[in-house]
Amino acid sequence: MPQQDTETPGPATPSKYGVIVGVDGSEQSLRAAHWAAAEAYRRELPLSVVTAYSIPAFAASSMDGGYAMMDDSSLRAGADRVIDEAKEFLRDYPGEVSYYVESGDPTAVLLEYSEAAEMLVVGSRGRGGFFGRLLGSVSSALPAHAKCPTVLVPLKFSTKEENAVTTATGAIPIVAATDQPGAPAPGSLIEEGAHPIRTKDKRPVVAGVDGSDYGRVAALVAAQEASERETTLRLVCALPPLGSTLVWIPTHIDDTDAVKELQEKLEAGKLWLNDHYPELNIDAEVIDGTAVDVLVEETRGAQLTVLGTRGRGGFAGMLLGSTSQGVLQHAEGPLMVVPEEDDERIENRADFGPVL
């Protein structure tokens, strides 16, 4: 089981680790830590800051036991420095926070932690730990196999004040960073630290839907997120060119018919979601374009974009497939990927009208 750097944890519970963030000492990981801290504070959950290190296989195979021990000690010291930087950065964070240093593959470590957490947060770039590999195997492994929702904080995510949120209990920490040339180096961010402000984020929560059960579960999660944030839920469905391979749209209809049919089904989806979240304001729109292009554009105006782990080749299928690298490179807001799970609420979706 994961070990804390200051104490041995007790038996795992569903919210034991609360909101987890992986850090590696880079500016991008501090941005992810900022987002995770704000989310943990808003949800009134513990914040768990995790780093991991491992000896490269080629190096370990060429060392005798003595050299390997020395190398492990050096790597552990580096990991401890990463945690020390995170502690300094979050020194004024008002919520509960724990710090963990692990020896092992970063992906495997985070996946194990996700079994006793409510959310897992990682950045998209960094110094070669979680983040340097995120556009490779990790981008698929974490969202596809995590036991809790995974939030990917992209490189272009800004921690400016307009991206802050607040709760009834008061302020949430935020970092005075910028995406403009000459942005502060990691050391500057650490020196600045996290400080509270009181700005409410009015941007919508977006759910990408494609007619799959995974997409419906993601829409329910997005509805919950929007309801808790007291903002609008925006449902979007991409309509690629009719020449594309589409198993869910007849090839004999034109664009006008396709848009009308999809919009009708989205409206039925709104009725279904409002049955479960009566006070929620919901918008729905069919948008011309590929799923990835539509998703990237939506992230520019959303405080959170929510997807399922799988789909019918739409948002989720794209995210975990060959185009995930392009999505993560160009997205400008946090992406939440919801794991596959059963939700009995999807059983009555057909009662509210035609289904995608």
FENQUI-V8465 format. One line per field, one symbol per residue. psi: psi as a letter, one per 40 degrees, with the letter a starting at -180 (. if undefined). A space follows every 10 residues. Layout:
psi = ???
//
This chain:
psi = iihieeihia iiidfdebhh hhieeidddd dddddddddd ddefiihhhh iiiihidddd eeiidddddd dddddddddd dddddddddf deheahhihh hihihddddd dddeefieih hiieiaeebd ddedebdddd ddddeieihh hhhidehhfi deeiiiidea ihiihgiiei ieiiiddddd ddihiiighh heiihhhhie eidddddddd ddddddddef aihhhihigi ieeihheehi eeiidddddd dddddddddd ddddddgdeh hhihhhhhii dddddddddd eidhhhiidi afebddddde aeedddddde ieiihhhhih ihhededede eeaii.
//
